[in-house]
Amino acid sequence: MINDFIDKVICGNTLDILKKIPDNSVDLGITSPPYNKKEDNKGWLVDKVVYKGTSDNLPEKEYQQNQIEVLNELYRIIKPGGSFFYNHKIRWEKGVMYHPMDWLRKTKWVIKQEIIWDRMIAANLRGWRFWQIEERIYWLYKPDGKNLIGKELKSKHALLTSIWRLPPENKNPHPAPFPIELPTRIIYSIFDEEKGKIVIDPYCGSGTTLVAAKILGHHYIGIDISQEYINFAIERLKNYQAEIPKVQEELSKHFVKKTFKERKEKGEFVGKYRKNRNGQPLLEIIENSKKD
């Protein structure tokens, strides 16, 4: 029963726990897994990225296969029409580039969008390449029947664009936490004002996704292999009210003065190749106005 997992932070192996969750029972997922950054190939900053209770140093083929299996289990448990947001990054090892799309295309998910997370800081300050300050967030979609597109976002959410400029969270015991604004943006954009949905983070770490879900009025399921991070996440959930101001600040960014539909109905500019309500091309209107 899904009720056995709701509003719990579970310590264990992600794949093993996911296999116990019922089919089509979760509304949304968000996570950032360990990146397999090779603990024995670290630079002077990367040596701080050490996960409690697990190693981030697997043969790449084994790592990618594990991620495929985890993502396919998530596909099974997410409801039709539901989404999963997967945060990862491009990596290099001895000159070979590993891109998340290498394994995402081997999963059952429809890859709906690639979002760029501009972290504004670099993790390794060497000059072999231009400093990498971005990570990727993949919006994965489970079709409901033959619909591969899904439900349209409201304008106030979609206008935030596909480049998210958010600094990482600091003052956090986890080595690679994303800021609470990130899951807040996802959850609010997908559910808008709805409440009571179920949000899962299968690598929940310090519990950022879980806290965002709770503040926004939703249920959560968290999984992590580290009991230390589990304990921190539980304490953080108890003190969730301290993080409400950051969530409110993110929510304040979701607004639009006038929707596309409203502009179109009033014959206002909606794109230079579109037409006004009388059928006249707007580009023609603009050009004619320049001649007057």
C-alpha positions in Angstrom: 0.0 0.0 0.0 1.3 3.5 -0.9 0.2 4.7 2.6 3.0 2.6 4.0 5.5 5.0 2.4 3.7 8.4 2.5 5.4 11.1 4.6 8.3 8.9 5.5 12.1 9.2 5.1 13.4 5.7 4.5 17.0 4.6 4.9 18.1 2.0 2.4 19.2 1.2 -1.1 17.2 3.3 -3.6 16.6 0.5 -6.0 15.5 -2.0 -3.3 13.1 0.5 -1.7 11.6 1.6 -5.1 10.7 -2.0 -5.9 8.4 -2.2 -2.9 6.3 0.9 -3.9 3.1 0.1 -5.8 2.6 0.8 -9.5 1.1 4.2 -10.6 1.0 5.5 -7.1 3.2 8.7 -7.0 2.4 12.0 -8.7 5.8 13.6 -9.1 9.5 12.9 -8.5 12.6 15.1 -8.2 16.1 14.0 -7.5 19.8 14.6 -7.9 21.7 11.2 -7.6 25.4 10.9 -6.8 27.2 11.8 -10.0 29.9 9.1 -9.9 32.6 11.8 -9.9 35.3 9.3 -8.9 36.6 10.0 -5.4 40.1 9.0 -6.4 40.2 11.5 -9.2 39.3 14.6 -7.3 40.5 18.2 -7.6 41.1 20.5 -4.7 37.3 21.4 -4.5 35.9 18.0 -5.4 37.6 16.4 -2.4 34.8 17.9 -0.3 32.2 15.9 -2.2 32.1 12.8 -0.1 28.8 11.1 0.5 28.1 9.5 3.8 27.3 5.8 3.7 28.1 5.2 0.0 30.9 5.5 -2.5 30.7 7.7 -5.6 33.2 5.6 -7.5 31.7 2.9 -9.7 32.8 1.7 -13.1 31.0 4.0 -15.5 29.1 1.2 -17.3 27.8 -0.1 -13.9 26.8 3.3 -12.8 24.8 4.1 -15.9 23.1 0.7 -15.8 22.1 1.3 -12.1 20.6 4.7 -13.1 18.6 3.1 -15.9 17.2 0.6 -13.5 16.3 3.2 -10.9 14.7 5.5 -13.5 12.6 2.6 -14.9 11.4 1.7 -11.4 10.4 5.3 -11.0 8.6 5.2 -14.3 6.6 2.2 -13.0 5.5 4.0 -9.8 4.8 7.4 -11.2 1.2 7.8 -12.4 0.4 8.1 -16.1 0.6 11.8 -17.0 3.1 12.3 -14.2 6.7 13.7 -14.3 10.1 13.1 -12.9 12.8 15.8 -12.8 16.3 14.4 -12.9 19.2 16.7 -12.0 22.6 15.6 -13.3 25.6 17.1 -15.1 28.1 16.4 -18.0 31.3 14.8 -16.7 34.7 14.0 -18.1 37.2 11.3 -17.2 40.6 11.2 -18.9 39.2 13.3 -21.8 36.1 11.2 -22.3 32.8 13.0 -21.9 29.8 11.3 -20.2 26.5 13.0 -20.9 23.3 12.1 -19.0 21.5 11.6 -22.3 23.8 8.5 -22.8 21.6 6.6 -20.4 18.4 8.6 -20.3 17.6 7.6 -23.9 17.8 3.9 -22.7 15.0 4.4 -20.2 11.2 4.2 -20.7 10.7 7.9 -20.1 9.8 10.5 -22.7 12.4 13.2 -22.4 10.2 16.3 -22.4 12.8 19.1 -21.8 16.4 19.8 -20.8 16.6 22.7 -18.3 19.9 24.4 -17.7 20.6 25.1 -14.0 23.1 28.0 -13.9 24.7 27.5 -10.5 27.0 30.6 -11.0 30.0 28.8 -9.4 32.4 26.3 -10.7 33.2 23.0 -8.9 36.7 22.6 -10.2 38.8 25.6 -11.1 41.2 24.2 -13.7 41.7 25.4 -17.2 41.3 22.3 -19.2 37.9 23.6 -20.3 35.8 26.8 -19.8 34.7 26.6 -16.1 31.6 24.5 -15.9 29.0 26.3 -13.8 25.9 24.6 -15.2 24.1 21.4 -14.4 21.1 19.9 -16.3 17.6 19.1 -15.1 15.7 16.7 -17.3 12.0 16.8 -17.3 10.9 13.2 -17.9 7.3 12.4 -18.7 5.2 9.3 -18.4 2.6 9.4 -21.2 -1.1 9.0 -20.4 -2.2 6.9 -23.3 -0.9 8.2 -26.6 -0.4 11.8 -25.4 3.4 12.4 -25.5 3.1 16.1 -24.7 1.1 16.3 -21.4 -0.7 19.1 -19.7 0.3 22.7 -20.5 1.9 24.8 -17.8 0.2 28.1 -16.8 1.9 31.2 -18.2 3.1 32.3 -14.8 5.2 29.2 -14.5 6.3 28.7 -18.1 7.7 32.3 -18.3 10.5 31.4 -15.9 12.2 29.9 -19.0 14.5 26.9 -19.4 17.5 28.5 -17.8 17.3 28.6 -14.0 19.9 30.9 -12.3 20.0 29.7 -8.7 23.0 29.4 -6.4 23.5 26.1 -4.6 22.5 25.8 -1.0 25.1 26.4 1.6 25.3 25.7 5.4 24.2 22.2 4.6 26.0 18.9 5.7 25.2 17.3 2.4 28.1 17.7 -0.2 25.9 18.7 -3.1 22.6 20.1 -2.1 20.4 22.0 -4.5 18.6 25.1 -3.2 15.0 24.7 -1.9 13.9 27.2 -4.6 14.6 24.5 -7.2 12.1 21.8 -6.1 9.7 24.6 -5.1 9.7 25.8 -8.7 9.1 22.4 -10.0 6.3 21.4 -7.6 4.4 24.7 -7.8 4.7 24.8 -11.6 3.4 21.2 -12.0 0.6 21.3 -9.4 -0.1 25.1 -9.2 -2.6 25.6 -6.4 -3.5 21.9 -6.0 -2.7 20.2 -2.7 -2.2 16.7 -1.4 -0.1 15.2 -4.2 2.6 12.7 -3.5 6.2 13.8 -4.3 9.2 11.3 -4.2 12.9 11.9 -4.0 14.8 8.6 -4.2 18.1 10.2 -3.3 16.7 12.7 -0.8 20.0 13.6 1.0 19.3 16.4 3.4 15.6 16.5 2.5 15.4 19.7 0.4 12.7 18.2 -1.9 10.7 16.9 1.0 10.7 20.2 2.9 9.5 22.0 -0.3 6.7 19.5 -0.8 5.6 19.8 2.9 5.5 23.6 2.8 3.5 23.6 -0.4 0.9 21.2 1.1 1.9 17.9 -0.4 2.9 14.5 0.8 6.5 13.2 0.4 8.5 10.0 0.2 12.3 10.3 0.8 14.9 7.5 0.3 18.6 7.7 1.2 21.3 5.2 2.0 22.8 7.4 4.7 21.3 7.3 8.2 23.1 10.5 9.0 21.4 12.4 6.1 18.1 10.7 7.0 18.3 12.1 10.6 19.1 15.5 9.3 16.2 15.5 6.8 13.8 14.4 9.6 15.0 17.3 11.8 14.7 19.7 8.9 11.1 18.6 8.3 10.3 19.2 11.9 11.6 22.8 11.6 10.2 23.4 8.1 8.7 26.7 9.1 12.2 28.3 9.1 12.4 27.7 5.3 9.0 29.2 4.4 10.5 32.6 3.5 12.7 31.1 0.8 9.8 29.2 -0.6 7.6 32.4 -0.6 10.3 34.3 -2.4 10.3 31.7 -5.2 6.5 31.7 -5.4 6.6 35.5 -5.9 8.4 35.0 -9.2 5.5 33.1 -10.6 3.3 35.8 -12.0 2.3 37.2 -15.4 0.7 40.6 -16.0 -1.3 39.5 -19.0 -1.6 35.9 -20.4 -1.1 35.0 -24.1 -4.8 34.4 -24.4 -5.7 37.8 -23.0 -3.2 39.6 -25.4 -4.6 37.6 -28.3 -8.2 38.4 -27.5 -7.4 42.1 -27.3 -5.5 42.1 -30.6 -2.2 42.9 -28.9 1.2 41.6 -29.9 1.6 37.9 -29.5 4.5 37.2 -31.9 5.5 38.9 -35.2 4.1 36.1 -37.4 0.8 35.8 -35.6 -2.6 37.4 -36.5 -4.8 39.7 -34.5 -8.5 38.8 -33.8 -9.5 40.3 -37.2 -7.2 37.9 -39.0 -4.7 40.6 -40.0 -1.0 39.6 -39.6 0.5 41.5 -36.7 3.8 41.9 -38.5 1.9 43.8 -41.3 0.2 46.0 -38.6 3.6 46.9 -37.1 5.1 47.7 -40.5 2.2 49.8 -41.5 2.4 51.7 -38.3 6.0 52.6 -39.0 4.9 54.2 -42.3 2.2 56.4 -40.7 
